[in-house]
Amino acid sequence: MDTQGYRTAACGFFCALLLAMSDHALAQTAPTPLSTPKDLPLSITVDDSALTLMVLLVPTVYLSGIIDSGSPARFEALMHSGKIPPGAIVLLNSPGGDLVAGLALGRLFRQGEMRVYISKPYDVVKQEGSGAPAAICVSACAYAYFGGLYRMRPSGDHQFGIHQFYLGNTHTADVGAIQQASGEVVSYLHEMGINPDIFRLASTADRNQVVWLTGEQMLNAGLSNDGKEPLKASYKLVEGHPYLVLEQKTFEGTHKIAFQCLGEQMMLTSYYMVGHDRAEEIVKRGTRSYFEVNERPVLIQPKDGALPLNLSVASMRVVPIEFLRPLQSAESIGAWIDDMNGTHRYGFTIELKSVWPDIQDYYKNCLVMPAPKRQVQGERHGTI
């Protein structure tokens, strides 16, 4: 369905949502959730202490309270000042508020490629004590949450909620304005890569109630991504050699695994992109490198099995072409390096289900692909 058709189909749901929220079609608080922060305008607290920057590398930003119309301007001013840098961690705890402000905050989160949680800072939890309510994110807060490039699903008692869609008293607001707002909301959701159909789940609730979604439901519906963008599979030609490259961007960096057919063999290469200095440090500290298929170690090599390559830790193996066969239905593949103390490991895991067809096609092509006539001298030191 094209975008215009999608907006039309979804309008009924969003019109009802906005009507249900208040006499003002664009700015009002949701029905009272199970627990709420204090009924105050949104507070923005930035933690850029030395300890936070040492552990997390970026500041954390705690947004707590009602999302008021001035929230986006205050947040944007902190971005422009450098107090909230790109990639910052945002913690949300809000029962909602101004819908337009929620959309604007979400766009600022996406602009800054921020990582968003529904949570409270440790010092706030410690100060409030064990009996304090968990963090929530409802209504306008939910829209703001969708703007996070990396959206972590709520854990523990933290809650995420959406509303039932129903037609209230149509005399309480201008229907034309509501329809316009509905189109803006649908456009925003498409912009953020969120399917508006997810809100059909809200119809299971009674009038004026909130549908609370579990972290698993949010992940399965694409509302959360647990810090990972969708996995991409692409074919690349490097010096005449065809590669299948799996690439995934995460809040930690970019992860790649490349396959190159070599007749009856195949070059398997992983790239753990962490920056030049960090890559050299990891390789220096490593005692062994290995791949994992379905979280089981394979292709284990000692210290010289990985090397710093440009901005990455690269691990390379020559394997039989049949290595691709089980990957056509494997749940995951990973690449790891063990620390010399044996207490840590560095690397990544990629979930494969979304690219099974790409692996199947590449495997079939590899079976009929002739071996390369020559090997490029020093090709080991190339990159994808």
C-alpha positions as CSV (number, residue, x, y, z in Angstrom):
1,M,0.0,0.0,0.0
2,D,1.4,3.5,-0.9
3,T,1.9,6.1,1.8
4,Q,-1.2,8.1,1.0
5,G,-3.4,4.9,1.2
6,Y,-1.7,4.0,4.4
7,R,-2.5,7.4,5.9
8,T,-6.1,7.1,4.9
9,A,-6.5,3.6,6.4
10,A,-4.9,4.6,9.6
11,C,-6.7,7.9,10.0
12,G,-9.7,6.5,11.8
13,F,-7.5,5.0,14.5
14,F,-5.5,8.2,15.0
15,C,-8.6,10.5,14.9
16,A,-10.1,8.4,17.7
17,L,-6.9,8.5,19.6
18,L,-6.7,12.3,19.5
19,L,-10.3,12.8,20.4
20,A,-10.0,10.5,23.3
21,M,-7.1,12.5,24.7
22,S,-8.9,15.8,25.4
23,D,-10.8,18.8,24.1
24,H,-7.5,20.0,22.6
25,A,-6.8,17.7,19.7
26,L,-3.0,18.1,19.9
27,A,-2.0,18.6,23.5
28,Q,-3.2,16.8,26.5
29,T,-2.3,14.1,29.0
30,A,-3.2,10.5,28.7
31,P,-5.6,8.7,31.1
32,T,-3.9,8.1,34.4
33,P,-1.5,5.2,34.1
34,L,-0.6,2.7,36.8
35,S,2.1,5.0,38.1
36,T,3.1,8.5,37.2
37,P,6.1,10.9,37.8
38,K,5.3,14.1,39.6
39,D,2.8,16.3,37.7
40,L,5.4,18.8,36.7
41,P,6.7,20.1,33.3
42,L,9.3,17.8,31.8
43,S,12.6,18.1,33.6
44,I,15.8,17.4,31.6
45,T,18.8,16.3,33.7
46,V,22.1,15.6,32.0
47,D,24.7,13.4,33.7
48,D,28.1,14.0,32.1
49,S,30.2,13.2,35.1
50,A,33.7,11.7,34.6
51,L,32.5,8.3,35.8
52,T,29.6,8.2,33.4
53,L,31.8,9.2,30.4
54,M,34.4,6.7,31.4
55,V,31.9,3.8,31.6
56,L,29.4,4.8,28.9
57,L,31.5,7.2,26.8
58,V,28.5,9.5,26.4
59,P,26.3,11.5,28.8
60,T,22.9,10.2,30.0
61,V,19.9,12.4,29.8
62,Y,16.9,11.9,32.1
63,L,13.5,13.2,31.0
64,S,10.9,13.0,33.7
65,G,7.4,14.5,34.1
66,I,4.8,15.8,31.8
67,I,5.9,16.6,28.2
68,D,5.0,20.3,27.8
69,S,5.1,22.4,24.7
70,G,8.5,23.9,25.6
71,S,10.2,20.6,26.0
72,P,11.7,20.3,22.5
73,A,13.1,23.8,22.6
74,R,14.9,23.1,25.9
75,F,16.2,19.8,24.7
76,E,17.4,21.2,21.4
77,A,19.2,24.1,23.2
78,L,21.2,21.5,25.1
79,M,22.0,19.7,21.9
80,H,23.3,22.9,20.3
81,S,25.4,23.8,23.3
82,G,27.1,20.4,23.2
83,K,25.7,19.4,26.5
84,I,23.7,16.6,24.8
85,P,26.0,15.2,22.1
86,P,25.1,12.8,19.2
87,G,24.8,9.3,20.5
88,A,23.7,10.3,24.0
89,I,21.7,7.9,26.1
90,V,18.1,9.1,26.9
91,L,16.1,7.7,29.9
92,L,12.3,8.4,29.6
93,N,9.9,8.5,32.5
94,S,6.7,10.3,31.5
95,P,2.9,9.7,31.5
96,G,2.6,11.8,28.3
97,G,1.6,15.3,27.6
98,D,1.7,17.5,24.5
99,L,1.5,15.2,21.4
100,V,3.2,17.7,19.1
101,A,6.0,18.1,21.6
102,G,6.4,14.4,21.8
103,L,6.8,14.1,18.0
104,A,9.3,17.0,18.1
105,L,11.3,15.3,20.8
106,G,11.3,12.1,18.8
107,R,12.7,13.8,15.8
108,L,15.5,15.3,17.9
109,F,16.3,11.9,19.3
110,R,16.6,10.5,15.7
111,Q,18.6,13.5,14.6
112,G,21.1,12.8,17.3
113,E,21.1,9.0,16.7
114,M,20.3,8.5,20.4
115,R,19.8,5.4,22.4
116,V,16.5,5.5,24.3
117,Y,15.5,3.5,27.4
118,I,12.3,3.6,29.6
119,S,14.1,3.8,32.9
120,K,15.4,5.9,35.8
121,P,19.0,6.8,36.6
122,Y,20.7,4.8,39.4
123,D,21.0,7.7,41.7
124,V,17.3,8.5,41.4
125,V,16.3,4.9,42.1
126,K,18.7,4.9,45.1
127,Q,17.3,8.2,46.4
128,E,13.6,7.2,46.0
129,G,14.1,3.8,47.7
130,S,12.7,0.4,46.9
131,G,9.1,1.4,47.2
132,A,9.1,4.0,44.4
133,P,7.1,3.4,41.2
134,A,8.9,2.1,38.1
135,A,9.4,4.3,35.1
136,I,6.6,4.6,32.5
137,C,6.2,5.9,29.0
138,V,2.7,6.5,27.7
139,S,0.9,8.6,25.1
140,A,3.1,11.5,23.8
141,C,6.1,9.8,25.5
142,A,5.5,6.7,23.3
143,Y,5.8,8.8,20.2
144,A,9.0,10.4,21.5
145,Y,10.4,6.9,22.3
146,F,9.9,5.9,18.7
147,G,12.3,8.6,17.6
148,G,15.3,6.8,19.2
149,L,17.5,5.3,16.6
150,Y,18.3,2.6,19.2
151,R,15.2,1.7,21.2
152,M,15.8,-0.6,24.2
153,R,12.8,-2.6,25.4
154,P,11.7,-1.9,28.9
155,S,13.0,-4.4,31.6
156,G,12.0,-5.1,35.1
157,D,8.9,-3.2,36.2
158,H,9.2,-0.4,33.7
159,Q,6.2,0.1,31.5
160,F,5.3,1.2,28.0
161,G,1.6,1.9,27.1
162,I,-0.6,2.9,24.2
163,H,-4.3,3.8,24.1
164,Q,-7.5,2.3,22.8
165,F,-8.8,4.0,19.6
166,Y,-12.4,5.0,19.8
167,L,-14.7,7.9,18.6
168,G,-15.5,10.2,21.4
169,N,-17.7,13.3,21.2
170,T,-16.9,14.8,17.8
171,H,-18.2,18.2,19.0
172,T,-15.3,18.5,21.4
173,A,-12.7,19.3,18.7
174,D,-12.5,20.2,15.0
175,V,-12.6,17.0,13.0
176,G,-10.6,18.5,10.2
177,A,-7.8,19.5,12.6
178,I,-7.9,16.0,14.0
179,Q,-7.6,14.4,10.6
180,Q,-4.7,16.7,9.8
181,A,-3.0,15.7,13.0
182,S,-3.7,12.1,12.3
183,G,-1.9,12.4,9.0
184,E,1.1,14.1,10.7
185,V,1.3,11.2,13.2
186,V,1.2,8.6,10.5
187,S,3.8,10.4,8.5
188,Y,6.0,10.6,11.7
189,L,5.6,6.9,12.3
190,H,6.6,6.1,8.7
191,E,9.6,8.4,9.1
192,M,10.7,6.5,12.1
193,G,10.2,3.1,10.6
194,I,7.2,2.2,12.9
195,N,4.2,0.4,11.4
196,P,1.0,2.3,12.5
197,D,-0.9,-1.0,12.5
198,I,0.7,-1.8,15.8
199,F,-1.8,0.4,17.5
200,R,-4.6,-2.1,16.6
201,L,-3.4,-3.9,19.7
202,A,-4.9,-1.1,21.7
203,S,-8.4,-2.1,20.7
204,T,-8.2,-5.0,23.2
205,A,-8.6,-2.6,26.1
206,D,-11.7,-1.0,27.6
207,R,-12.5,2.6,27.0
208,N,-10.1,5.1,28.6
209,Q,-7.6,2.4,29.5
210,V,-4.0,1.8,28.5
211,V,-2.6,-1.3,26.8
212,W,0.6,-2.1,28.5
213,L,3.0,-4.0,26.1
214,T,5.7,-6.3,27.3
215,G,9.3,-5.9,26.1
216,E,8.9,-9.1,24.0
217,Q,5.8,-7.7,22.3
218,M,7.6,-4.5,21.6
219,L,10.6,-6.2,20.1
220,N,8.5,-8.6,17.9
221,A,6.4,-5.6,16.6
222,G,9.5,-3.5,15.8
223,L,8.7,-0.9,18.4
224,S,12.0,-1.8,20.1
225,N,15.2,-2.9,18.4
226,D,17.5,-3.5,21.4
227,G,20.2,-1.3,20.0
228,K,20.4,-2.8,16.6
229,E,19.4,-1.5,13.2
230,P,18.0,-4.0,10.7
231,L,20.6,-6.4,9.3
232,K,21.5,-5.7,5.6
233,A,22.8,-8.2,3.1
234,S,24.5,-7.0,-0.1
235,Y,26.6,-8.3,-2.9
236,K,29.9,-6.5,-3.6
237,L,32.6,-6.9,-6.2
238,V,36.1,-6.3,-4.9
239,E,38.9,-6.7,-7.5
240,G,36.8,-9.1,-9.5
241,H,35.8,-11.3,-6.5
242,P,32.1,-11.4,-5.5
243,Y,31.3,-11.1,-1.8
244,L,28.1,-11.5,0.2
245,V,28.4,-9.0,3.0
246,L,26.2,-9.0,6.1
247,E,26.2,-5.6,7.9
248,Q,24.5,-4.3,11.0
249,K,24.8,-1.0,12.7
250,T,24.4,-1.0,16.5
251,F,25.0,1.5,19.3
252,E,28.4,-0.1,19.8
253,G,29.5,0.3,16.2
254,T,29.2,-1.5,12.9
255,H,29.5,-5.3,12.6
256,K,30.2,-7.0,9.3
257,I,30.7,-10.6,8.1
258,A,31.8,-11.2,4.5
259,F,31.8,-14.4,2.5
260,Q,34.0,-14.8,-0.7
261,C,33.7,-18.0,-2.8
262,L,37.0,-19.5,-3.9
263,G,36.0,-22.5,-5.9
264,E,35.6,-25.4,-3.4
265,Q,36.6,-23.1,-0.6
266,M,35.5,-19.8,0.8
267,M,37.1,-16.9,2.7
268,L,35.1,-15.9,5.8
269,T,36.0,-12.5,7.3
270,S,34.5,-10.7,10.2
271,Y,34.9,-7.0,11.0
272,Y,34.4,-5.7,14.5
273,M,34.6,-1.9,13.9
274,V,35.7,-0.3,17.1
275,G,38.3,2.3,15.9
276,H,42.0,2.0,15.3
277,D,43.4,2.3,18.8
278,R,40.7,0.1,20.4
279,A,41.2,-2.6,17.7
280,E,45.0,-2.7,18.4
281,E,44.3,-3.0,22.1
282,I,41.8,-5.9,21.7
283,V,44.1,-7.8,19.5
284,K,47.0,-7.3,21.8
285,R,45.0,-8.5,24.8
286,G,43.4,-11.4,23.0
287,T,44.4,-15.1,23.6
288,R,42.2,-16.7,20.9
289,S,39.7,-15.8,18.2
290,Y,36.7,-17.8,17.0
291,F,33.4,-17.7,15.2
292,E,30.1,-19.0,16.6
293,V,27.2,-20.6,14.9
294,N,24.1,-20.8,17.0
295,E,26.3,-19.6,19.9
296,R,28.6,-22.7,19.6
297,P,32.3,-21.9,19.0
298,V,33.8,-23.0,15.7
299,L,37.0,-22.2,13.8
300,I,39.0,-21.6,16.9
301,Q,42.5,-20.1,16.4
302,P,45.1,-18.9,18.8
303,K,46.3,-15.3,19.2
304,D,47.3,-14.8,15.5
305,G,43.7,-15.6,14.3
306,A,42.8,-11.9,14.4
307,L,44.5,-8.6,13.4
308,P,43.8,-4.9,13.6
309,L,42.7,-3.8,10.1
310,N,41.9,-0.1,9.4
311,L,39.3,0.7,12.1
312,S,38.4,-3.0,12.8
313,V,39.3,-6.1,14.5
314,A,39.3,-8.6,11.6
315,S,39.2,-12.4,11.9
316,M,39.7,-14.4,8.7
317,R,39.4,-18.1,7.9
318,V,39.5,-20.2,4.8
319,V,36.7,-22.8,5.1
320,P,35.0,-25.4,2.8
321,I,32.2,-23.9,0.7
322,E,29.9,-26.3,2.7
323,F,30.3,-24.0,5.6
324,L,27.5,-22.0,4.1
325,R,25.0,-24.9,4.1
326,P,24.1,-24.8,7.8
327,L,24.0,-21.0,7.8
328,Q,20.9,-21.2,5.5
329,S,18.8,-22.1,8.5
330,A,21.1,-21.1,11.4
331,E,19.7,-18.7,14.0
332,S,23.0,-16.7,14.4
333,I,26.6,-16.3,13.6
334,G,29.2,-14.4,15.7
335,A,32.8,-13.5,15.8
336,W,34.7,-13.2,19.1
337,I,38.1,-12.7,20.8
338,D,38.8,-13.9,24.3
339,D,40.7,-11.6,26.7
340,M,44.0,-12.8,28.1
341,N,42.5,-12.8,31.6
342,G,39.7,-15.1,30.5
343,T,37.1,-12.8,32.1
344,H,36.0,-10.8,29.0
345,R,35.4,-11.3,25.4
346,Y,35.0,-8.8,22.5
347,G,32.9,-9.2,19.4
348,F,29.4,-9.5,18.2
349,T,26.5,-11.8,17.2
350,I,24.3,-11.4,14.2
351,E,20.8,-12.9,14.0
352,L,20.5,-14.5,10.6
353,K,16.8,-15.3,10.0
354,S,16.1,-12.1,8.0
355,V,18.9,-12.9,5.5
356,W,18.3,-16.7,5.0
357,P,17.2,-16.2,1.4
358,D,20.4,-14.2,0.6
359,I,22.6,-16.9,2.1
360,Q,20.7,-19.6,0.2
361,D,21.1,-17.7,-3.1
362,Y,24.8,-17.1,-2.5
363,Y,25.4,-20.7,-1.6
364,K,23.7,-21.9,-4.9
365,N,25.8,-19.4,-6.9
366,C,29.0,-20.5,-5.1
367,L,28.4,-24.1,-6.1
368,V,28.6,-23.2,-9.8
369,M,31.1,-20.4,-9.6
370,P,34.5,-21.1,-11.0
371,A,37.5,-20.7,-8.8
372,P,39.3,-17.3,-9.3
373,K,42.1,-17.5,-11.8
374,R,44.5,-15.6,-9.5
375,Q,44.7,-14.5,-5.9
376,V,45.5,-10.9,-5.4
377,Q,48.8,-10.5,-3.5
378,G,48.1,-9.0,-0.1
379,E,44.4,-9.4,-0.4
380,R,44.3,-10.4,3.2
381,H,44.9,-6.8,4.1
382,G,41.9,-5.5,2.1
383,T,38.6,-4.5,3.5
384,I,34.9,-4.6,2.6
